Amino acid sequence: MDTVAPQVIVLGAGLAGCECAFQLAEQGIAVQLWEMKPLRRTPAQSSDHLAELVCSNSFRSDNPLNAIGLLHEELRLAGSLLLRLADKHRVPAGDALAVDREEFAADVQAHIAQHSKIELISRHASELPLAQGVPVVVATGPLTTAELAEAITAQTGQERLAFYDAIAPIVAADSIDYSQVFAASRWGKGEGADYLNCPMDKPQYMAFVEALLGAETMPLEDFERDAHYFQGCQPIEVIAASGPKSLRFGPMKPTGLDDPRTGRWAYAVVQLRAENRHLTAYNLVGFQTKMRQAEQKRVLSTIAGLGQAEFLRYGSVHRNTFLDSPRLLDEAMALKSQPQLRFAGQITGVEGYVESTASGFWVAQRLAADLCGRTLPLPPPTTSLGALLNHVLGQDLIMDAKVRFQPTNVHFGLFPPLEDLGRKSQKAERKERMLSRARDDLQPWLTGLR
């Protein structure tokens, strides 16, 4: 391929970077795609292929009644390369979309290498190539190298780039048993009753600690061994292991929380904080954990009010470089202080293969529109793609100085609530209506995309 001056430089040829580069190239935009493999790999990588699936070979549920399955559907309709190739290399996995990872990665690489508008360059980006005067898209993933992270920090500020997730589980608001919880803020501070509180007596607390300490956890990868640097990021099982009462002086502290049913403090309390302005989802405050997902559901369902909880996101603590996107990025995923610099994929605060692909897709479409002088609004927030982007931009979050932005997979808790649908409605009915609304709202946006 003849080398041409790039109109866009994309850093990182993972899922987000490959999708972004291909979508730009398909619209006639010359792209340089920089990838440090085979010169260098992150600790999580084992192959020199582009679009390497470093963990599972599953893109998760393909059922559109799940938010991730709906995102699959939307990306197919919008013309995603990676979803098309995932379908081509699909292997049996029930209702999940799983792929032959070697064939999938090889096919992605072939499409990138053969495209006349893409120049694939083996280069480690130790600096941001802003001096070239073209838009730069950073899609370097959760293990962005130290040198590039330092360059990003210089642009964004030290406090706006994080290196570890400390994610608490999120439950659907309509799955909480409100008869077992009470609303209150500690010492009555804040705007009224800002938290839902799940009280425990001493036997309940001790049984919870016993179950927690007996739960199976995810092993730390070698590159996560220093995840205990941050006291505030400690998993709840690590806190519990330091002493049987330690959680009562940490995330399960009951002081200042009067239970209106008894007029007293409980022995321990799990606090739930609203995750979004719609009050459709609540996170378990301070409950980051390394428990396996099935164990999280088993142990956390013993908490008062959460016996039938629907978990929209499970907790985690792991190495992950990501931006404080709601405070830094605009709708184009461009840095507000440096519009030449855009970000895509997990570094923006999305989790998962498909979410990263979706992020790369959006950045490419919006960048192409900007370069051509066209207007392209965000997808409707009622769609899976729009709901995910709204989360990254903080448009559905309750943001204040104390709240730290955390990455997430797509889930229905990110979507605006349905009108005239009561809290006690059947989950199946709710999902059917959300799916129908998303499909209706996506079509006009797709027309504008094309």
N, C-alpha and C positions, 0 to 999 in steps of 0.2 A: 504493500500500500504506500502511495506517495504521501510524504509528510506534509501536512498543511497547518497553517497557523490555527491554534485552537480558538474557538469562541467561548468555551467553558472548560475548566479543569475540574475533574472529579477525583478526590483522594480516597482510595479504598475500593477494592473490587469484591466486596462481599455482596450480600443480597441487595441492600439498599443502593450501593454504588453501581452495580451492574444494571439494575432496573432503571436507575436514574440516567446513566449513560446511554442505554439503549433507547429510552423514550426521547431523549434529546436528539439523538442521531436520527431517529425515525422522522423527526420534523425538520431534518436538513441542517442541523446544528453540528458543527465540527467539535468533537470532544477529545480531550486527552484524559485517559483513565490511568491514574497512577496506582500501582499495586506493588507493595514491597516484597511479596513473594515472587520468585524463589530466593531472593537475596536474604530475606529475614522472615521469621514467623513469630507470632505471639505464642505464649505458653499453651494456649488452648488449641492451636492449629496443628494438624498432622499431615496435611496434603498441600501440594502446590497449586491445586485447582482454584479457579475463581469460584465465588458463590459457595464456599465450603460449608456444609452443614456440620458444625462442630459438635453438636450434642445429639439429639434424637434425629431420626430421618422423617419425623412426622410434622406435618403442618397443622395438626390437631383436627378437630371435628370439621367435617365438610357439610354438616347439616345447617341450613340457613336459619333454623330456629335457635341456634347458638350464635352469639355475636361474631365469633371467629369464622364460622361457616358462612355467615352473611357477608363478611369481609372478602372471603374467597369469591363469592358470587359477584360482588361489586367489582372486584379487580378483573375478573374474567370479562365482564361486560365492558369495562373501560379499556381493555386491550393490554393487560399486563403480560410481559414476556415470561416472567418467572412462573406465574400461575399456569400459563399455557404449557410450559415445559414440565411443570410438576404433574399436570394431568397426563402428559405424554409418557412420563416415566413412573406412573403410579404403580404401587404394589398393594396386594390385599392387606387391609387394616381395618375391617369393619366400616364404621361410618367416618373414619378419619381419612384424611388425605396424607398418605405416606408415600415416599418415593425411593427408588434405587438411587442412593446418594451419589455413587460414582458416575452413573449414566447421566443423572441430572446435572451435576457440576460440569461434566465434560461437554454436555450440550449447551449449557449457558456459555461456557468458555468459547465454544465454536461460534456461537452467534455474535459474541463480542469481537472476537478476533477477525471474523470475516466481514464485519460491517465497514463499509467504505468511509463512514464518517467518524469512526472511532479509532484512535491511535492508542494502543495498549503499551504502557511504558513501565518497565520494572524499575521502580525507584522508591526509596524510603523518604517520605516527606518529613524531614526534620524541622522544616519551617513552612509557613504558609506562603504559597507562591503568589502573593498579592501584587508583587511588582510587575507581573506580566500583564496587568491591566484588564483581565477578563474575570468574570464571575468564577469563584472557587467554591465547590461543594465539598464539605468534609463529611465523609461517610465511613469513618475508620473504625466504628464499632466499639464494643464495650471494653476492649483492651488496647485503646489508643496508646501508642508508645510514649514514653516519658518526654522525649524531645518535642514531639508534636503537641502533647498536652501542655508543655511549658509555653509553646508559642500561642496556643489558644488562651491560656491563662493571661498572657500579656494583653490579649485583645479584650477579654471579658472581665478580668479581675479574679483574684485568688478565691474569693468566697463563692463564686458562681460556677465552679467546676468541682464536681464530687467524684470520688473514686471508689465508693462502696455504696451499694444499696443497703438500706436498713428498712425493709418494707414490712408493714403490719398487715395482717389479713383484713379484707373488706367483706362485709355481709350485706345482703339486700335488705333494705329497710322493711319491706313487707313480709320478711320471713322472721322478724324478731317477735317474740312473745312479750308484748308490752305490759301484760299483767304481772310479769316477774321483774320488771326493771322500773327505775324511777329517774325522772329528769331533775338534774341539779348541777350547778357549778360549785367547785370547791370554795368554801367559805362565802358562797353567794356572790362571787365575783363574776364579771362579764355581763353580757346582755341577757339576763334572765337565766334560764336553765339550758346551758349550752351543751351539756353532755347527757347521754343516757348512761345509767349506772347499773351494773349487774352485781348485786350484793351476794356475799358468801358468809356463812357462819364458819366456826373453826373446823368442824368435821368436814364440811364441803371443801374448804380451802386445803386441808391436809390431803384429802383424797385427790384433789386436782394436782397438787404438787407431786404426789406419788405417781399419778398417771403421766405427768409431764416428764418426770425423770426416767420413766420406763419406756418412753416413746423412741421409736427408731428415727434417727436423724440422717440427713444427707452428709456424706463425707466432704471435708474440705479438699479442694484441689490444691496442688502444690503452690500455685500462685495466689491462693487465698489464705495461706497460713498466717498472714499478718492481719487478718480481718478483725482481730481483737484489739487493734490499735485504739479504737474509739470506744470510750466507756458508754456513750449514749447509744451505740450500735449493738451492744451485747444481746445475743439471743436470750429469750426468757428462760430456756432450759439451762443456759450457762449461769444466769443469775440465781436460779433455784438451786443449782448444785453448790453454791457458796454457803448455803445454810437454809434450813427449812422455813425461816421467817423472812428471808431476804426479799422475796417478791412483795411482802407487805410494806416494806420500806422503799419500794421502787414503783414499778408500774401498777401494782395492785394496792397502793396506799389508800386507806379508807378515811384518813383524817379530813375533817372539814366537809364531809358529805353526809348530811342528815337524811336518813331514810324517812320520808313522811309517814310511812306506815308504822314505824316504831318510835320515831323521834330520836333515834340514836344512830351512831355510826355502826356499820357492819364490821365484821372481823377483817374482811378484805373486799375490794371492789375492782371489777374490770370496767373501765370507762370506754364508752363508744362515742366517737366524735363524727359529726356529719362530714362526709367526704365531698359533697357538692352542694350547690345552691338549691338544687331541686329536692334535697333531703331524701334521695332514693337509695343512698348507700351510706354505710357507717364503717369506720375503721376501728379496730381494737387498739387503743392507744398504747404505744410502747411494747407491742406484742410481736416484734420481729423475731423470727425463729428459723432454725435449720431443720425442723421436723419435716419428714416426708409429708406430702399433701394428704394422703389417706390418714396419717397419724394426726395431722392438724385437725382434720374434720372430726376424728374420734375424740381427741382430747378437748378441743375447744367447744364441742357440742355439749360438754358437761357443765358449761357455764350457764348460770341462770339467765333465761330468756333466749338462749341460743341453741336449744335442743333441736329445733327444726330449721336452723339457719341455713340459708343458701349462700355459699361462699363464692363471691364474685372474683376475688383474688386471694391467693394464699400468700402467707408471709415468706420472707427470705432475707438472708444476709449473704451477699457475695460481691466479688470484685466487679465493678462496672463504672466506667467513666461516662458521666453524663452531665449535661448543662442544666442550669436553672432556667429552663426554656421559657416559662411564662414571663419571666422578668427580662429576658434577653432577646427573644426572637419575635419577629413580626409574622404576619400571616403567610408570607413567602418563605418562612423559615430562614430569613436573613437576619443577621445580627443588626439590631437597631442602630448601634453605634458605628457599624461598618457594613453597609448594604451589599458590598461586593462579596461578602463572605456568607455562605449559606451552609446549613447543616441538614443531614438526612440520616435516618436509621436510628440505632439504639442510642447514639450519643445525644439525641434529642429527648430521650425519655420514653421511648416505646420499648416494649419487651416482646420478643418472639420473632420467628422467621417471617411470618406473613405481615405482622405490623411493621417490621423493618422494610419489607418490600413495598408496602403501602406508602410509607414515608418517602422512600426514594421516588416512587411514582408521582406523588404530589409535588415534590420539589421540582422534578423535571417539567411537569405540566405548567406549573406556575412560572418557572424560569423561562420556558419557551414562550409563554404568553407575554412576559415582560420584555423579552428581547425583540418580539415582533410587534410590540405596541398594542397588544390585545388586553382586554380585561378578563380575568378569570377569578371568580369568587371562590371561597372555600366551599367544599361540598356541604349540603345541608346537615345540621347537627343531628338530625333524625336518622341519618345513614350511619353505617358502621365506620366508614372512612371519615366522615365528618365528625362523629363523636370522638374518635381517636385523636384527630388533629385538634379538636377543641380542648381535650385534656392537656395535650402538650402545650398549647397556648394559654392554658389556665382559665379558659372562658367558662368552664363549668365548675371551677374550684373555688373554695372559700380561701382566699389568699390574705394573709396578714403577716406581720413581721416574724411571728413565731412559727408559722407553718412552712416546712420545707417541702418543696416539690419532690415527688418520688415517681419513678417509672411505673408503667403498668402494661399488662396485656389489654386488649380490647374486651369489654364485657358490657352487658346491658345496663349496668349501673351508671355508665357514662352517658347514656341516652337521656334526652328530655322525657319527663313522665308523660304518659298518655292522659288525655283529657277524659273527664267523667268516667274514670275507672277506679273503683274503690280499692283500698288497701288490701281487702280480703279477697280480691278477685283470684281466680285460678291462675296459676303460673302459666299453664298452657295457653289460656285465652290471652293473657298479657303478651306472651311472646308472638303469638299469631298476629295480633294487632300491630305490634312493633315491626314485625317483618313486612306486613302489608304497607304500613306507613313508609318504611324505608324504601321499598320498591317504587312506590308512587312518587316519592320526593326525589329519588335518584335520577329518574328519566329526564326531566328538564335540564338538570346539571350536565348529564352526559351529552345532551344535544349541544349545549354551549361548549363542551370540551372538544367536540369534533368540528 
